[in-house]
C-alpha cells in the first residue's frame, strides 16, 4: 500500500485514537504529574524518547539547571474554629499553600485577625479580597501567617503554580472564596469576641533540580529551504501528597499533537523541507526549557519556523493564536491551513514556550485550543475532546505542508505581533 503525501492524504492519516492513547500514558499514575526534575518527569521523558526514536530521527537530550522548584512534601493539616465549633479544611479544595509561603513543618495555632486592621502579633491574618499580598506584608510583625483568597475551578479545585515569587517571611495559605468569606467574618467577629482561631502548617520546600529537553531532527533542510520546529512542553506541576494532578490537557494534549504531526510529516513533507521536534521541560517554572533551547539555536545560526502547541483539550469557538518574532509568513500559512481544514482561528494569548522563541527573534506561533481543570486534579484524560485533537493536528500538518509549497508572499488576517 502506497502512503499518499499530498495534503489530503496527509490529513487522512491523523489518528485521534493514537493521540488519546498518548495522553492516557502521560497522565497515568506512575508519571505522577511530570514535575520537572521528578521521577515522574524522567519516566515521561524515557517514554517520549522511545516514541521519537521510532521515527528514525537524530535524537538527543539536553540538561539545564532549575532552581528552587516549590514542592508540597506533606498534605497540610489545617483546622479553624470559633464558638460554633471547629472545621477541618480539605487540602486542594478549601485550602492550599501559596507559592510565596515560608516552609513550616509544625502546625502553628493562632487567633484570627484581619490584615491591616488588627494587631498582627500571634494571629493568622485574613487578607481581604481587595488587598494585595504586597500590601498585606506592610504590618505583619509577629504574625502567625496570612490567609489569601483564591478562586477555584468549576469542580471546586484550587490551581497549583510552580512559577512565582520568592518565599516570604510567613506561612501563607490560600482559601477558596466560600471558606475565605467565612473565616474573614469570623476574624472580624473575633476582634470583639476573641474566640476565632486557626491551626495549620505550610510544608513547602524548594528543590534545585535538573530539567531535560528532548530533541529530534527528523528531516534535515536543504540549503535555503524552510526548516520547521514543532514544540510542546511535557512537564506538569506534579502530584501533591494525596492529590493526583494528571496534567492531561496541560500539556499531554500538546505533546500528543506534536508526536502525531511529526509521525505524519516525517515521510510526507515536500522534498527539502526540514523538520525537528523539541519536547520541552520546565515550562511550568517559567519556560526555562525553551529559554535554554533558544540559546542553542542562536549559537548554531538556525532560523526555524516554530509552531508550539499548549492545550488542545477542547475547542470552544476559535483556536487561540499568538505570534512572536518575524512571523508574518508563518501566520499567513496558518491562516491558509485554517481555511483548508475548517479550524477557526483568532488572535489570543498563548502564554507558553512560543514566547521564548519569539522573544529570541525566531518566527514563532503558539496555538491553544482549550484546557479544563487548569493545574488541578480535574485535568484528566476524559476531559479531552478527541475531535479537538484531530482538528489541531490537521491544522499543524496543513501549515507545515503549505510551508514547503505555498508562494513566498501570503496575506494574514490574524495579525503579526512583534
C-alpha positions as CSV (number, residue, x, y, z in Angstrom):
1,X,0.0,0.0,0.0
2,X,1.4,3.4,-1.0
3,X,1.1,6.2,1.5
4,X,-0.2,9.4,0.0
5,X,1.9,12.5,0.5
6,X,-0.5,15.1,-0.9
7,X,-2.1,17.3,1.7
8,X,-5.4,15.5,1.6
9,X,-3.6,12.2,2.0
10,X,-1.6,13.5,5.0
11,X,-4.7,14.8,6.7
12,X,-6.4,11.5,6.3
13,X,-3.7,9.9,8.4
14,X,-4.4,11.8,11.6
15,X,-5.5,9.4,14.3
16,X,-7.3,10.8,17.4
17,X,-7.2,7.3,18.9
18,X,-3.4,7.3,18.8
19,X,-3.3,10.7,20.5
20,X,-5.8,9.6,23.1
21,X,-3.5,6.7,24.0
22,X,-0.5,9.1,24.3
23,X,-2.5,11.3,26.7
24,X,-3.6,8.3,28.8
25,X,0.1,7.3,29.2
26,X,1.4,10.7,30.0
27,X,-1.4,11.4,32.5
28,X,-1.1,8.0,34.2
29,X,-0.3,7.5,37.9
30,X,3.3,6.3,37.5
31,X,4.2,9.5,35.8
32,X,3.0,11.5,38.9
33,X,2.2,14.7,37.2
34,X,5.6,15.1,35.4
35,X,7.0,17.8,37.6
36,X,10.4,19.0,36.3
37,X,13.3,17.1,38.0
38,X,11.0,14.4,39.4
39,X,10.9,10.6,38.8
40,X,7.6,11.0,37.0
41,X,9.2,13.5,34.7
42,X,12.1,11.2,34.0
43,X,9.6,8.3,33.2
44,X,7.7,10.5,30.8
45,X,11.0,11.5,29.1
46,X,12.1,7.9,28.6
47,X,8.7,7.0,27.1
48,X,8.8,10.0,24.8
49,X,12.4,9.3,23.6
50,X,11.2,5.8,22.6
51,X,8.3,7.4,20.6
52,X,10.6,9.7,18.7
53,X,13.3,7.1,18.2
54,X,10.8,5.0,16.4
55,X,10.6,7.8,13.7
56,X,14.3,7.2,12.9
57,X,15.4,10.7,13.6
58,X,18.6,12.1,15.1
59,X,17.9,12.1,18.9
60,X,19.5,13.9,21.8
61,X,18.5,15.2,25.2
62,X,19.8,18.4,26.8
63,X,20.0,19.1,30.5
64,X,19.7,22.5,32.2
65,X,19.6,23.7,35.8
66,X,16.3,24.6,37.5
67,X,16.5,26.4,40.8
68,X,14.1,26.4,43.8
69,X,11.2,24.4,42.4
70,X,8.4,24.5,45.1
71,X,7.1,21.2,46.3
72,X,4.5,20.4,48.9
73,X,6.0,17.5,50.8
74,X,3.2,16.8,53.2
75,X,-0.6,17.4,52.9
76,X,-1.1,20.4,55.2
77,X,-3.5,19.8,58.1
78,X,-5.5,23.0,58.6
79,X,-8.3,23.5,61.1
80,X,-10.1,26.6,62.1
81,X,-12.8,27.3,64.6
82,X,-14.9,29.7,66.7
83,X,-17.6,29.4,69.4
84,X,-19.7,27.3,67.0
85,X,-17.1,24.5,66.7
86,X,-14.1,23.5,64.6
87,X,-13.8,22.6,60.9
88,X,-11.0,20.7,59.2
89,X,-10.3,22.1,55.7
90,X,-9.9,19.9,52.7
91,X,-6.5,20.2,51.0
92,X,-6.7,21.2,47.3
93,X,-10.2,22.5,47.6
94,X,-10.7,24.6,50.7
95,X,-7.1,25.2,51.5
96,X,-3.7,25.1,49.7
97,X,-0.2,26.6,50.1
98,X,0.7,29.8,48.4
99,X,4.0,29.7,46.4
100,X,5.3,32.7,48.4
101,X,4.8,30.8,51.7
102,X,7.6,30.1,54.1
103,X,8.2,26.4,54.9
104,X,6.8,25.4,58.3
105,X,6.7,21.7,59.4
106,X,4.9,22.1,62.7
107,X,1.4,23.4,62.9
108,X,1.0,27.0,64.2
109,X,-2.1,27.9,66.2
110,X,-3.1,31.5,66.5
111,X,-6.1,33.7,66.9
112,X,-7.8,35.1,63.7
113,X,-7.3,38.7,62.7
114,X,-7.8,41.0,59.6
115,X,-4.7,42.2,57.8
116,X,-4.3,45.9,58.0
117,X,-6.8,46.2,60.9
118,X,-5.9,44.1,63.9
119,X,-2.7,43.8,65.9
120,X,-0.8,41.1,64.0
121,X,1.1,39.6,66.9
122,X,0.3,35.8,67.1
123,X,-2.6,36.0,64.7
124,X,-3.4,34.3,61.4
125,X,-4.3,37.4,59.4
126,X,-7.1,37.1,56.8
127,X,-6.2,39.3,53.8
128,X,-9.3,41.0,52.4
129,X,-10.0,40.2,48.7
130,X,-9.3,43.7,47.6
131,X,-5.9,43.8,49.3
132,X,-2.7,42.5,47.6
133,X,-0.2,40.3,49.2
134,X,2.3,43.1,48.9
135,X,0.1,45.4,50.9
136,X,-0.6,42.7,53.5
137,X,3.1,42.5,54.2
138,X,3.2,46.1,55.5
139,X,2.2,45.2,59.0
140,X,2.9,41.6,59.9
141,X,5.3,41.9,62.8
142,X,4.9,38.8,64.9
143,X,2.0,37.4,62.8
144,X,1.5,33.6,62.7
145,X,0.7,33.6,59.0
146,X,-1.5,35.0,56.2
147,X,-4.7,33.7,54.6
148,X,-5.3,34.6,51.0
149,X,-8.5,34.2,48.9
150,X,-8.0,32.1,45.7
151,X,-10.6,31.2,43.1
152,X,-11.5,27.6,42.3
153,X,-12.4,25.8,39.0
154,X,-15.8,24.5,38.0
155,X,-15.2,21.4,40.1
156,X,-14.1,23.3,43.2
157,X,-10.3,22.7,43.0
158,X,-7.7,25.3,43.6
159,X,-4.9,25.5,41.0
160,X,-1.2,24.9,41.6
161,X,1.6,27.2,40.4
162,X,5.3,26.5,40.3
163,X,6.5,29.8,38.9
164,X,6.0,32.7,41.2
165,X,7.5,34.9,43.9
166,X,10.4,34.0,46.2
167,X,9.4,32.7,49.6
168,X,8.3,35.4,52.0
169,X,8.8,35.7,55.8
170,X,5.5,34.0,56.8
171,X,3.4,30.9,56.2
172,X,0.8,31.7,53.6
173,X,-2.3,29.6,53.0
174,X,-4.9,30.1,50.2
175,X,-8.6,29.6,50.8
176,X,-11.4,29.0,48.4
177,X,-13.9,32.0,48.2
178,X,-16.5,30.5,50.5
179,X,-14.0,29.5,53.1
180,X,-12.3,32.8,52.9
181,X,-15.6,34.7,53.4
182,X,-16.5,32.5,56.4
183,X,-13.0,32.9,58.1
184,X,-12.9,36.7,57.3
185,X,-16.3,37.0,59.0
186,X,-15.0,35.0,62.0
187,X,-11.9,37.2,62.1
188,X,-13.9,40.3,62.2
189,X,-16.1,38.9,65.0
190,X,-13.0,37.7,66.9
191,X,-11.9,41.3,67.3
192,X,-14.9,41.7,69.6
193,X,-15.4,38.2,71.0
194,X,-11.9,36.8,70.9
195,X,-12.8,33.2,70.0
196,X,-11.8,32.7,66.4
197,X,-8.6,30.7,65.7
198,X,-6.7,28.7,63.1
199,X,-4.2,25.9,63.4
200,X,-2.1,24.9,60.3
201,X,1.3,24.3,58.7
202,X,2.8,25.0,55.3
203,X,5.2,22.2,54.4
204,X,6.6,23.6,51.2
205,X,10.3,23.1,50.3
206,X,12.2,24.3,47.2
207,X,14.4,21.9,45.4
208,X,17.2,22.6,42.9
209,X,16.7,20.1,40.1
210,X,17.8,19.3,36.5
211,X,15.4,19.8,33.6
212,X,15.8,17.9,30.4
213,X,14.7,18.8,26.8
214,X,14.2,16.2,24.2
215,X,15.2,17.0,20.6
216,X,14.7,15.0,17.4
217,X,16.0,16.1,13.9
218,X,13.6,14.1,11.6
219,X,14.5,15.8,8.3
220,X,17.5,18.0,7.5
221,X,16.6,21.1,5.5
222,X,18.0,21.6,2.0
223,X,20.2,24.8,1.7
224,X,17.9,27.8,1.9
225,X,14.8,25.7,2.4
226,X,12.1,26.0,5.1
227,X,13.0,24.5,8.4
228,X,10.1,23.6,10.7
229,X,10.3,23.1,14.5
230,X,7.3,21.6,16.3
231,X,7.4,22.2,20.1
232,X,5.3,21.4,23.2
233,X,6.2,21.1,26.9
234,X,5.9,17.7,28.5
235,X,6.2,18.8,32.1
236,X,3.3,19.4,34.5
237,X,3.1,20.8,38.0
238,X,3.4,17.4,39.6
239,X,1.3,15.4,42.1
240,X,0.9,16.5,45.7
241,X,0.7,14.1,48.7
242,X,-2.7,12.5,48.4
243,X,-3.7,14.5,45.3
244,X,-3.2,13.4,41.7
245,X,-2.7,16.2,39.1
246,X,-2.7,14.3,35.8
247,X,-1.8,17.2,33.5
248,X,-3.8,15.8,30.6
249,X,-4.9,18.9,28.7
250,X,-1.9,20.9,30.0
251,X,0.1,19.6,28.2
252,X,-0.2,16.0,27.3
253,X,-2.5,17.2,24.6
254,X,0.1,19.4,23.0
255,X,2.7,16.6,23.2
256,X,0.2,14.2,21.6
257,X,-0.5,16.7,18.7
258,X,3.2,17.2,18.1
259,X,4.1,13.5,18.1
260,X,1.2,12.7,15.7
261,X,2.1,15.6,13.4
262,X,5.7,14.6,13.4
263,X,4.8,11.0,12.6
264,X,2.8,12.1,9.5
265,X,5.2,14.8,8.3
266,X,8.4,12.9,8.6
267,X,7.5,11.0,5.4
268,X,5.0,13.4,4.0
269,X,6.7,16.8,3.7
270,X,7.8,18.2,0.3
271,X,11.4,17.4,-0.6
272,X,14.0,19.7,1.1
273,X,11.8,20.9,3.9
274,X,13.4,20.4,7.3
275,X,11.6,19.1,10.4
276,X,12.6,19.0,14.0
277,X,10.7,18.3,17.3
278,X,11.5,19.8,20.7
279,X,9.6,18.4,23.7
280,X,10.4,20.8,26.4
281,X,10.8,20.6,30.2
282,X,10.5,23.3,32.8
283,X,7.7,25.3,31.2
284,X,5.7,25.4,34.4
285,X,8.6,27.0,36.2
286,X,9.0,29.9,33.7
287,X,9.5,28.4,30.3
288,X,13.1,27.5,31.1
289,X,13.4,24.6,28.7
290,X,12.6,26.8,25.7
291,X,14.8,29.6,27.0
292,X,17.7,27.0,27.1
293,X,16.8,25.8,23.6
294,X,16.7,29.3,22.0
295,X,20.2,30.0,23.2
296,X,21.4,26.8,21.5
297,X,19.5,27.7,18.2
298,X,21.1,31.2,18.1
299,X,24.5,29.8,18.7
300,X,24.0,27.4,15.8
301,X,22.8,30.1,13.5
302,X,19.5,28.3,13.0
303,X,16.3,30.0,11.8
304,X,13.4,27.6,12.1
305,X,9.7,28.4,11.8
306,X,8.4,27.4,15.3
307,X,4.9,26.0,15.9
308,X,4.2,25.5,19.6
309,X,1.1,23.7,20.9
310,X,0.0,24.2,24.5
311,X,-3.5,23.0,25.4
312,X,-5.6,21.1,22.8
313,X,-8.2,19.8,25.2
314,X,-11.5,21.2,24.0
315,X,-12.0,23.7,21.2
316,X,-14.7,26.2,22.1
317,X,-15.1,28.5,19.1
318,X,-11.8,29.6,17.5
319,X,-8.3,28.3,18.4
320,X,-6.2,31.0,20.0
321,X,-3.1,32.0,18.1
322,X,-0.2,34.2,19.4
323,X,2.6,35.3,17.2
324,X,6.1,36.4,18.1
325,X,9.2,37.4,16.1
326,X,9.1,37.9,12.3
327,X,6.1,35.6,12.0
328,X,4.0,37.2,9.2
329,X,4.6,34.4,6.7
330,X,4.1,31.7,9.3
331,X,0.8,33.3,10.3
332,X,-0.3,33.5,6.7
333,X,0.4,29.8,6.2
334,X,-1.6,29.1,9.4
335,X,-4.4,31.3,8.0
336,X,-4.5,29.2,4.8
337,X,-4.3,26.0,6.7
338,X,-7.2,27.0,9.0
339,X,-9.3,27.8,6.0
340,X,-8.4,24.5,4.3
341,X,-9.1,22.4,7.5
342,X,-12.1,24.3,8.7
343,X,-10.5,25.3,12.0
344,X,-11.4,28.9,13.0
345,X,-8.5,31.0,14.3
346,X,-8.4,34.2,16.4
347,X,-5.6,36.2,17.9
348,X,-5.4,35.5,21.6
349,X,-2.9,34.9,24.4
350,X,-0.9,31.7,24.4
351,X,1.4,32.2,27.3
352,X,3.8,29.3,26.8
353,X,7.2,28.4,25.2
354,X,6.3,30.2,21.9
355,X,7.1,33.5,23.7
356,X,10.7,32.4,24.4
357,X,11.3,31.6,20.7
358,X,9.6,34.8,19.5
359,X,11.5,36.9,22.0
360,X,14.8,35.4,20.7
361,X,13.9,36.6,17.2
362,X,12.5,33.4,15.7
363,X,9.3,33.3,13.8
364,X,7.0,31.6,16.3
365,X,3.4,30.9,16.8
366,X,1.6,29.4,19.8
367,X,-1.6,27.5,19.3
368,X,-4.1,26.9,22.2
369,X,-7.4,25.1,22.0
370,X,-8.7,24.9,25.5
371,X,-7.9,23.1,28.7
372,X,-10.0,22.0,31.6
373,X,-9.1,21.8,35.3
374,X,-6.1,24.0,34.9
375,X,-3.3,22.8,37.2
376,X,-5.7,20.8,39.3
377,X,-6.9,17.2,39.8
378,X,-9.7,18.0,37.3
379,X,-7.2,18.0,34.4
380,X,-8.0,14.4,33.5
381,X,-7.9,12.5,30.1
382,X,-11.7,12.1,30.0
383,X,-12.0,15.9,29.7
384,X,-10.0,15.9,26.4
385,X,-12.1,16.0,23.2
386,X,-10.8,13.7,20.5
387,X,-12.3,15.9,17.8
388,X,-10.2,18.8,19.1
389,X,-7.0,16.7,19.0
390,X,-7.7,15.8,15.4
391,X,-8.6,19.3,14.3
392,X,-5.4,20.9,15.8
393,X,-3.2,18.2,14.4
394,X,-4.7,18.7,10.9
395,X,-4.1,22.4,11.3
396,X,-0.4,21.8,12.2
397,X,0.1,19.3,9.4
398,X,-1.5,21.6,6.8
399,X,0.6,24.5,8.0
400,X,3.8,22.5,7.7
401,X,2.9,21.1,4.3
402,X,2.0,24.5,2.9
403,X,5.3,25.9,4.2
404,X,7.0,23.9,1.5
405,X,4.6,24.5,-1.3
406,X,2.9,27.9,-0.9
407,X,4.0,31.2,-2.5
408,X,6.6,33.2,-0.7
409,X,4.2,36.1,0.0
410,X,0.8,35.5,1.6
411,X,-1.6,37.7,3.4
412,X,-2.6,37.1,7.0
413,X,-5.8,38.3,8.8
414,X,-4.7,37.1,12.2
415,X,-2.1,39.9,12.8
416,X,1.7,39.8,13.3
417,X,2.5,40.6,16.9
418,X,6.2,41.6,17.0
